[in-house]
Amino acid sequence: MTSAPVIPIILEAENAVPKLRETIGATDPAEAAEGTVRKLYAESKERNAIHASDSDDNAKGEIAFFFSSHEQLGVD
């Protein structure tokens, strides 16, 4: 996440983590399904265009890293 500007977001939805991970595709763009973000835009496994948490616990940690508690209003 250091090769370009980063735009962190908090996605809140039922089953948000698996839904987003399905949309972005496999970490390795060569293995990503057609139409996914990584299949369309990733250059390689290392430069894979997008990051998303792989679990609810990791999402909580990453949210805390990027956002203050004030910015997290309404996030469970």
Secondary structure by P-SEA (a helix, b strand, c coil): ccccbbbbbbbbccaaaaaaaaaacccccccccccccccccccccccccccccccaaaaaaaaaaccccccccccc
